[in-house]
Amino acid sequence: MAIKKSPSKKMAPKKALKKVVKRVATKKPTAKKPAAKKPVARSRAKSTQAAAVKKVQIETFQQPLETLSQLQPITYALMRWAKSLGFQDSIEIDPDGNGAQWELTVESSNSKIEYQCFFNTFEESGLITMSIYYLDHEIPAKNLSKAKDLILQSNLNCFVGQFQLANEDKFLRYYSAVDLEDIEAIDPRLIGNMFHAGNQFMGGFIDQFIKIAIKAR
């Protein structure tokens, strides 16, 4: 899969996201247990050693140079993972520093299917969530029962996260969350594992879902 500029239609769980990102290649999903994949793209920044992360991190941005942003542990891990993919300062951070959002447009390997992926961090509760939406087609009302049955059956094979119906049962979503409360040194690769697992489940499910729950007459 690849990540590219987002279309105007957005569905962020917390609020509309403004910034978009460039492409990064990922492996095509399968329905089996995903192994951790290393993204093809690499950050231009120098890698840092896996030292313990303090509870509040300081990140300096170039625009302007004198601006400092205090990043809490989960948001800091998300930013480190984004930068490891080559995305610089592309995360929307809440004014109070207690949360952040990051939107990705994920494109399938054959460029025929796109997903909208949203990461959200909640520092006070210690959660990071990921939602992957398929927004190209709404689920017809006459096929809603088929969609629910298919999702229920497919969730039995999801050992991480689950498929859901979103936005008044009109769209398919894959949702996953991890509780990182009281963990100060968060390895960004954990977020990468969330991302790759979600893409693998979505990619292994979407063709069947489109055939049965969307295009079936």
C-alpha positions, 0 to 999 in steps of 0.5 A: 500500500501507499499513502498519498494526499487526502481527498476532501472527504474526511471522517476523523473521530475527534475533529476534521484534520487539516494536514495531509501527507506524502506517499509511503509504500507498505506490504499488501495485506493478508488475512493471516496474523501480520508480522511487523513490517518495516516501512520502505520509506526512511526518514531524512532525520538522523536516527536516535538511540532507544533511550528512555523517553521522559514524561514530557518531550520537547520538540523544536520546529523550524517554523518558527525556530523559537516555537517549542511544543511540549509533547507527551509520551504517546504523541511523541511516539506517534511523531517519531514513527511519522518521522521515521516514514519521512513525514516531518511535522505533519501531526495536528496537536491539541492546544493543551498538548493532551491529544493529537491527530494524524490522517493518512490516505492509504492506497492499495498496491494496485491503486484501485482502492483507498482508505482513510486512516486516522490516529488519535492520542489521548494522553490523560486516558493513555490511549492511542486509537487507529481507525481505517475507513473505506469511503469510496462507496456507501453500504446500500440500505438493502444490503445492511443485514449482509454487511452486519453478518459479514462483519460479525463473521470476519471479526472472529478472525481479527485477533487485533481490533475489529471491523465496524459500521460507521457514520450511521451504518454507511461505511466500513471501518477497522478500529484498533486501540492500545492502552499505554497509560503510565508507560513513559518509554513508548517504542514507536514501532508499536504504532507501526505494528498497529498500522500494518495489522490494520492494513492487512486485515482491511486488505484481506477483507475489502474485496469480499465486503465490496462484493457481498455488502456493497455491489450485491443486488 
